[in-house]
Structure formats: C-alpha cells, structure tokens
Amino acid sequence: MKAVLSLIFISFLSLTAAFSQEVRIIELEYSTAVRPDNARVKVHISRDTHTSYSVRVESVSTWLEINPNSLKPETKPTEKRIAITEGQFQALVTSLQKIRPTDIIGGPHPSLLDGASCSIYYGANGTGITYHVNTPDYETEKRNLNEFLDAYKLILKTADLDPEKIL
C-alpha cells in the first residue's frame, strides 16, 4: 500500500511539474515488425522562436538494400523538415492535454507480436509526460484510448503523414 501511495504521489508531482511549464517539444515514435514501409517513424516538433515551429520527420523502411562494397544490408532513414504555425502547435497541445493518464495506465494492454509500439512525449526543459501504448488502434474504445489515438493521428497529419499508412 505504501508503494502504491508513493507511486501516486510521484506521478502527481511529475504531472504538476510538466503542466507548470509551457510545452515546447512534442515527440512521437512508432515502430512495427509487420509493415516494411514506415516500420519506424519518428516525429519531433519543437518551438524555434515564439511564433516559429519546426517539424522533423524520420521514417525507416525494413526493405534492405545490399551495399555492393561491403555486401552488408543498408537501411537509411528518410528525413524531411516542415514548418507549422502557432495555431497548429496549440491544437496539438490541446489534443494531448485531453489524454487522461488513468486511461493509459488502466489497460488492458495487449502484447501482440505483430502489433505496433506507439509513444508520445510532450513537455519542456527535460520535464514532460510520456505515454506509451501498444497497438492503440486495436480495441481502442474498450481500452479507453480514443483521446490518445486522436492526438496520435493529429501529430501524424500535422507532419504531413497519412495515419492510415502508418497505423
């Protein structure tokens, strides 16, 4: 019981510290063993100035190319950068703040070999919140993951990625 109370107290302190700072960074990571294209996707959104935001997208395919010089497989990430507006960034923050941590913690969380690993981090200056969910598009309603999946898809769309080709 003491451990549970300690965990709740630490979680409360972490959430309080994270929300007391302005959100400056949003990161999304996705990985799957099933899909060869977009097998791993990373999106990093950060504030450059008060009104300028940059989005860096990295996508890795599991299609292997053999380097003729070394005869070893190569996988090179595809990377792109785009700019977004203050309004787009604030829409992301609003969507992320709708996620209830109790829904993420509450489960059930399937451990599927052919599923996807999805995480979102947002915060500033080393203090933030990270949500990690396996296969959020599996039994989304039953697992109370609607807000998480909505935020996840909004980040992908903001990064000019098609959620249907990722999830």
N, C-alpha and C positions, 0 to 999 in steps of 0.2 A: 504494500500500500504506500509505503514511504517513497519507493522508487517511482510509482505512478504519479504521486503528487509532485515529486521533483521534476519529472518529465513535463508535466503540465505547466509548472512554473517556468521552466527554461523555455518552453515553446511560447508562452505568453511574453516573456522578456524579448525573445527573438522577434516576434511579430511586432511588438511595440517599437523596438529599435528600427526595424525595417520600414514601418509606416511613418516614423517620425522624420525620415529623410525623404527628400524628393527622389523619385525614380529617375535614374539616368541611363540605366542599362537594361535591356531585355535580351535574353538568350534562349534559343530553342535548339534542342538536339533531338534527332530522330535516327533510329537505326533498326534495321530488319535483316533477317537472313533469307527472306523469301524473295524479295524483289531485286533483280540485278541492277536496274537503274534506280538511282536515288536510294541506294542501300544505306547510306549515311548522309544526313543533311544537317547542316549547322547554320543557324541564322543568328547574327549578332547585330543588335540595333543599339546605337549609342548617341548621346547628345554631344554634338561638336561645339555648338555655341548655344545661346539662349533660344534661338529660333531655327537652328540647323541640326538635322539628324541624319546619320548615315546608316545604311543597311549593308552588311556584308553577308553574302550567301556562299556557302561551300557545299558542294554535292559530290559524293564519291560513288562511282559505279563499281560493281564487282566484276564487270566484264574485264577480263585480263588481256593485256597485250604483252607479247613477248618481246623484250628488248634484244635485238639480234646480237648486240655486242656482249651482253652478259648472259644471255639465254635465261634471264630471270623475269618473272612477271612484273609488270608495272601497272600501278593504278595511280593516276594523277587526278587530284580534285579539280572540279570545275568551279571557278570562283567568279562572282560578279558583285558589283557595288552599285547601289542606287541611293537616291536621296528621298526622304519623306518629309511631310510637313509637320508642324506642331500639332495640328488637329489630328492627323493620323496617329502620331505618337500618343496623344492623350486618349484617343479611342482605345488603343491597345492597353494602356494603364487601367482605364475604366473596366475593360473586359477582364483583365487579370484580377482586379480587386473584387470582382463578383464571385471568384472561386472561394468556396468555403473549405478551409483546411480539414475540417472534420469529414467532409465528403471524400477527400483524397486518402485520409488515414483510415476511414471506416471500411473500405473494401467492399466486397471481396475482390481480390486482385489475382486474376488467373496467371499462371505461369505456363505460357504456351510456347512450345519450341519454335513454332512458325509465326509468332506474334511480333509486335514491334515494341521497342523501348522508346518512350517519349518523356522528355523533361523540359521544364520551363524554369528559368531563373529570372527574377527581376529585383532591382534594388539600386543601391549606390554605395560607393566607397567601401566595398568589402562587406557590406551588411545588406542582406537581401533574403528573399524567400525562394526556395527551390521546391518544385513539385515534380515528382517522378511517377509515371503511370505506365503500366504495361498494357498495350493494345487498347487505347481509350475508345476506339470505335467498336469494340466488342461489348455487347450488353451495356451500352452507355447509360441508358435510362435506369436500369436495375442497379448499376453501380454508382449512381448519382454523379456522373461525370459530364453532364451536359455543359456546365459552365467551363470546365477545363477544355473540353473538345471545341467549344465555340471560340475560346481565346486562342487555342492552338491553331485553328483554321484561319482566324483573323491575322495572326502573325504570318502564316504562310502566304496568305493573299497579299498582305502588305509588302512582302518580299518578292512579289510577282511570281509565286509558285502556285501550282494547282493542287489543292489538298487532295483531290481525287487521284492524282498521280503519285502522291506521297503516302498517304494513309492507306 
